[in-house]
Amino acid sequence: MTGLGQQALISIIVNLVFIFLTWRALQALQIEKIIRKGRVVETRLLLILLTIAIASSVSNFFLNYFFFGHSSCNIFFKHVEGQ
């Protein structure tokens, strides 16, 4: 598997994991008590959109941190090997 394929697979898995974790965390908030009664569809849609927005932000942060760390590690090792 190429480096780009591995990066894409890691990104997909991390995004799905953070979507699941965010969904579980938002379920614990019981946001249904805040929204007006009878607005079940709107509440579910709000939860889905919040889940996607939060999970996307967190997974982007995590992936950037991971890939930047990996890239900086490659820079240092290539520099040492080149001497």
WOPEKA-V964889 format. One record per backbone hydrogen bond with DSSP energy under -0.5 kcal/mol. CO is the residue of the C=O (numbers start at 1). NH is the residue of the N-H. E is the energy in kcal/mol with one decimal. If there is no record, write none. Layout:
# WOPEKA-V964889
co=(CO CO)
nh=(NH NH)
e=(E E)
This chain:
# WOPEKA-V964889
co=(2 3 4 5 6 7 8 9 10 11 12 13 14 15 16 17 18 19 20 21 22 23 24 25 26 26 27 30 31 31 36 39 40 41 42 43 44 45 46 47 48 49 50 51 52 53 54 55 56 57 58 59 60 61 62 63 64 65 66 67 68 69 70 71 72 73 74 75 76 77 78 79 80)
nh=(6 7 8 9 10 11 12 13 14 15 16 17 18 19 20 21 22 23 24 25 26 27 28 29 29 31 30 33 34 35 39 43 44 45 46 47 48 49 50 51 52 53 54 55 56 57 58 59 60 61 62 63 64 65 66 67 68 69 70 71 72 73 74 75 76 77 78 79 80 81 82 83 83)
e=(-2.4 -2.2 -2.2 -2.2 -2.6 -2.3 -2.3 -2.3 -2.7 -2.4 -2.3 -2.4 -2.5 -2.1 -2.3 -2.6 -2.4 -2.4 -2.3 -2.1 -2.7 -1.8 -1.1 -0.6 -0.7 -0.5 -0.8 -1.5 -1.2 -1.5 -1.2 -2.1 -2.5 -2.5 -2.4 -2.4 -2.4 -2.6 -2.7 -2.4 -2.3 -2.5 -2.7 -2.6 -2.2 -1.9 -2.5 -2.7 -2.2 -2.1 -2.6 -3.1 -2.6 -2.5 -2.5 -3.2 -2.7 -1.9 -2.1 -2.6 -2.8 -1.8 -1.8 -2.0 -2.0 -2.2 -2.4 -2.1 -2.0 -2.4 -1.8 -0.5 -0.8)
